[in-house]
Amino acid sequence: MAKQEIKPIKVKDLHLWSENPRDPVDVSSTDYDIIKRAIDENPNEWNLDKIVKEMGVHYDFSEIPTVVFIEGKPIVFDGNRRVAVLKYLQNRELYSLLTGKLFFSDGPKGLRELLEIPCNVCDRNTALTNIERKHVNNGSWGTLQREYFLHQHRGRPKSLFLLLEEQTGLISNRPSLNQGFVKDEIFTEKNLKEIGFCVQDEELVSNYKDEQQVKDILGKASSLIENKDMTTRKNRGLLKQTLLEKYPESKEVIAGFDAKKTINVVRHKFGSGADEFRRRTPTTKQSNTLFGKKLILKNGPVNDLYCGICAIYEKFNGQENVLPIIAMSLRLLLDIAARTYFIDIGDTNAAGKDNAYKNFLKEAKKNLNKQQENSLVLNNEWLSDQRNLDAVLGKYAHGSIVYKQGDILKDSKIVADILEHYFKK
């Protein structure tokens, strides 16, 4: 009979699981390494922002972590995301060094002071059985995560889907591929053989000598799924046929796998950025993230005000009735930034002027014109004088303009570039 016992364990003593199927890492990784990766490198898989919102201001003890003691250390087998959030909140001196941020303020007091939590302590097999029931059987994990779990922790042979990922990174870098029907009906042994690939000795191989050809074929095959040219209702399982229909130029390149020809191991690693195979369609929907991203600024009045503005926007979820406050605060933020900047360079006269922020904007435009690392909207509109930020901010402050979310977000991105240039941590 499985032995399970509820025990209180201090948050600082808990260790995150390096073999977490959500994002397995090197076993030597520290909690800091794992949380840094979760925030800065793999946020879509961990989705800690969502967990933060779900947790609210208190910890839900109906979902306690599953913990296994390994070599005397309590390892969190399930509940890593919640424990990661608690660790982040309770050691801000350490985690504030990360380039991403989960909270603009100190976070809920109840979570900061929750130094000890009840855990379901059990043996490894019981923990894995519980995880399998919770995440594998009910589909809360993606197909790739389930395949990793079944191979790594249940002794199953590596599936073709997992081999494809290990050798190319194709699936993890294209989330739309991480589906059951893609594994079972598209990237199958038969379909891959038809386009020149095969598995031999637990390695994905091909007849293609040129790595660019591998990239071209697998990239185009992926685009069929991303662009919904192949779905559970459309061209179901017809990989080669659909590939040649959409990319007729590939007829001269694609050939079925032939074991008698030269065989090469597939080693091309796909990146996460959009590539030449994805169809690009104009998008009019703008991100609702204030300032376009989370900024990490030097400690001081500029950072304090920035965090306060973000906290208001986040609390009210960008509702229309809060937009005037956000818009007006952009000018206040630049005014504080201007005075701080001029004081820092020893120009107290400029810092004391009523139009300090206007002079600061002129200075910023001059300096930012010399650098290339500013945002597209800033390059195209503010620096090229297509958008008069000074005039717009004045109208925001006096209420003489319609407060449109899209315009406010656009202006906040320009402000973000300016703040990052002068106050980045």
N, C-alpha and C positions, 0 to 999 in steps of 0.2 A: 504494500500500500504506500502511495506517495505520502511523504511527510512534508507538511507545510505549517509554518508557524508565523504569526504576525509579531514582529519585533520592531521597536523604535530604533532608528539609526540616525546619527547625525549626518546632515547633508554634506558637510565637508569631508566626511569619511567615505561616502559613496563614490564608486568609480564607474564612469561611463563605459559601456561595452564596446571594445574596439571591433568586435566581429558583428556588430549590428547590421543586419541585412539592408537596412535603409541606406547605409553608407559605410561599408567596411573599410577600415584603415589599418595601418601597420600596428601590430600588437604592442609596440613600444610607445605608442602615442599617449600623451597625457590628456587629462580632462581639458586643459587649455587648448591643446592641439585640436581636439575633437570639436569643441565649441567654436573655435576660430574657423574651422572648416565649415561648420554648420551655418555660420553667419556670413562669412566672406566668400567661400568657394562653392558651397552647395546649398544655397538657401532654398531652392525650389523643392529639394528632396526632404529637408528637415522642416521647412515651413514653420519656423519658430514664431514668426509674427502672428500666425493664426493661433498657435498654442497660447501665446500671451493673451490674446483677446478672449479665448475660450476660458482661460483660468480666471480672468477677471481680477478681483481683489482678494480672493481666498483660494486655498488649495482644496480640491475636491477629493476627500478621503475615500470616496467610493471607488476610485481608481488609483490604488496604491502600487508602487513599483514592485516588480518581481526581482528578487535579489538572490544571487548564488555566491557563497563564500568560496573563493579560489585562492589557495595559498594564503589564507587568512584575510584576504581583502574582499569586501562586499561589492560584487560587480552587478550593476543594474542590467539585467537581461531584458526587461520590458519597463517602459516608463522613462526612457532616456531623455526624451524631449522635455518633460516636465522637470526632471532633476536638473537638466542643463539650464533651464530658466532660473531655477532657484539658486544654482551655483553662480550664475551670472549676476543676479541681484545681490547676493550676499558677499561677493568679493569684487566690488566695483573698481577697486584700485587695480586689480589684475585685468579684468575684462574691458575696462575703459580704453585699454590700449588697442583694442580691435578696431578695424576701419569701419565696421558696421555697428549699428546700435539697435537694441531691442526696445529700450525705453528712453524717452527724451528727458524724463525726470528721474527721480530715485526709484520709481516704481512703487507698487502698493506696500504699505508698511507691514501688513499682515504676512506677505510673502517674504519680505526682508527679514522679519523676525522669526520666521518658521525654521528654526535651526535644526530641528529633529522631526522626522516623519516616520509613520508606521510603514513597514515594508513586509511583503510576503516572502519570507526566507524559505528556500527549498533547495533540493538537490538539482543538479544540472538537467537531468532527464525530465524531471517534473516541470522545470522552467521551460524547457524546449517544447514539451507537450502543450503547456498552456499557451505559449506563443503561437504554435502551429494552429491550435484551435481558434485563437483570436485573430491572427493576421493572415494565415495561409488559407484556411478553409472558408473564411467569410469575405475574402477578397479586398481587405483593407490595404494590402500591399500591392504594388504593381507586379506584373509578371516577372520581371527581372529579379526583384527582391525575393519572390517566392522560389525562383529557380536557384538563386544563391543559397537560400536557407536549406532547401532540400538537398543540395549537393554538399554544402559545408557541414551541416549539422544532422543530416539524416542519411548520409552515405550514398545518395543517389549519384549515378554517373553524370558527368557534365552534359547538359543538353546542348544541342546545336545553337540554341538561342544564347546560352551562357558563353559558349566558345566564341561566337560572333562578337559578343560584347567585350570579352577579355582581350581579343586580338585587335579590335578596331575602335572600341569606345563608341560605336555607332548608336547604340540604344540609349545609353545614359545621356548622350549629348543631343538626342532628339526624342523628347518625352512622348511624342505621339506614337512612337514605335513600341512603347512599353505596354503592349496590350496582348491579351490572350489570343485573339484571332490572328495577330501578326506572327506570333510564335507557331501557332497550329496550322495556319493556312497560307501564309505568305513566305516566311523564311523557313521553309521546310527543306528536307534533304533533296526531294525531287525537284522543287523549284530552283534551288541554288545550283543543282547540277545542270539544269537547262540553261543557265546563264554563265556557266564556266567555273563553278565552285564545288568543293567537296570536302568531307571530313576524313582525314587519314591520321591514325595514331593520335587521336584527340587534338588535332590541329586543323584549322581551316586552311585549305590550300586552293590554288587555282592554276590554270594554264597560262595566265597572263604574266608576261615578263615585265611589263611596265607598270609601276606602282600607280601612275596617273590613270591607267585604264581601270584598275581596281577601284580607285577613288571615284572615277566617273560612273562606273556601272552601279556600285553600291549606293552612291549618292543619288543617282537618278531613281533607283529602286525605292529609296527612302522617301523621295519627293512624291512618289505616287500615293503614299500613305498620308504624308503631311498635307498634300493638296486634295485629299479625299477622292483621288482617281480610283483608289481601291478601298472598299469598305466591306462591311458584312453584307451589304445589299448590292454592291456594284463591283463588277469584275472580280468576284470573290475567288481568291486563290489563283487567279490567272496572271502570274507575275510576268513571265516572258512575253506573253501576248500583249499585255497592257503596256509593258515597257517599250516594245517596238512600235506600238501604235502612237504613244505619246512622244517618243524620241526615235523617229524613223532612221536618223543618221547612225544609230547604234547597230543597225543591221550588219554593217561592215566590220564591227568589232566583236559583238557578242557571239559566242559559240558554246555549244554544250561541252561539259567537262569530258576530257579524254585521258584516261589513265596511262595511255601509251605515249602521250606527249610530255614535254617538260613540265614539271610540277614545282610550283613555288609557294612557300608559306606566306599567307596574307599577314602583312605587318603594318599596313597603313593605319594611323590613328586619326580619327576624325575629331575636329575641334567642335566647340559648342556654338560658334558663330554661324550666322546665316551663310550659305554657300551659293555657288552659281547654279545649283540645281533647283533651288526653291523659287517658286513663282512669287514675284513681289507684286502686291496690289497696294495702291495708295490707301493709307489709313487716316481716317479723320478723327478717330477716337483718341483723345489725349489722356495720358496717364494722370490719375488723380492724386499723385504723390506731390505734396507741397515741396517746393524747391527742387523737384525732379529726382531727388535722392536724399539720403540721410547724410548730413555733413558732420565731420569731426573737426571742431574748431578748438583753438586754444582757450583755456579757462579764462574767464573774464566777463565783463558786461555784455559783450557782443554774443558770446556763446549762451549766456544766461537768457537774454532776450529771445534769441533764436529758438532755444529749447521751449521757452514759454509759449511762443507763437505756435510752434508745432504741437504742443500739448493741447492747446485750445482747438486747433484744427482737427486733431486726432479724436479728441473727446466728443466733438459734435459731428464727426465723420463728414466734414466738408459741407454741412447743411447750408442751404441758401441764406438763412438768417444770420449766419456767422461770417459770411463772405465780406461784408463791409469792414468788420473788425480786422480780418486778415489783410485786406487790401490796404487799409490805413496804416497797419503796423509795419508794412514794408518800408514806408518812408521813415518811420521812427527807427527801424532797425538800421537803415543806412545812415541816419543822423547820428546814432550812437557809434556806429562803425567809423564814421568820419571823425568824430571828436576823439575817439580812441586812437585812431591812426595818427592824427596830427599831434596829439600829446606824445605818442610813442616816438615820433621823429623830432620832438622838441619844438614844434611850431605851435606854441600856446595861443598865439594871436589868431591863427587860422582856426584853431579848435574852438575859440570863443565866439566866432562870427555866426550870425543867424543863418547864413547860407552855407554853412560848413559842408553839408552833404552835397550841395551843388558843385563846390570846388573838388570834393572828393570824387564825384562822378567823372569830372573832367580828367582828374589824375588817373582814375581807374581805366577810363577808355584809352588814354594814351599808353598805359602800360600793357593792357590786355591786347591791344592791337599788335603788340610785339611778340605775343606768344600764340602757340597753336593749340594749346590744351584747354580751350574753352568750348562751351557747348555749341551745337549747330545753330540753335535759335539765337544765341548771343552773337555769333559770327554774322549771321545773315540779316539780323534786324537791328540790333542796337549799335554794333560797331560800324555798320554801314549806314547809320542814320535813318533807317527805315522806321524805327520806333523811337520816339522821344520819351525815354524813361522818366526824365525829370518832369516833363509836362504831365504825363500820365499819373505819376505819384502825387503831384499837386492836386489833380482832379480827384484822386482817391481820398486825399486828406480833407478836401472841402465838400465831398459828397456831390460833386457836379458831373458824375459819370455813372453809367449803368454798371453795376458790379456783376460782371460775367465770370463764371468760374474759369473758363478756358483762358481768358485774358489774364486773370490774376495768377493762374498757375504758370503761364508763360513768363510773366514779369518776375515771378518768384525764382524762376530758373536763371534769369539774368542776375538777380541779386545773389543767388547761390554762387555763380561764377566769381562775382566780385569778392564775396566773403571768403571763398576758398583761396583766392589769390593772395589775400592779405592776412588771413587769420587761420589758415589751415594748421592743424596740430602737427 
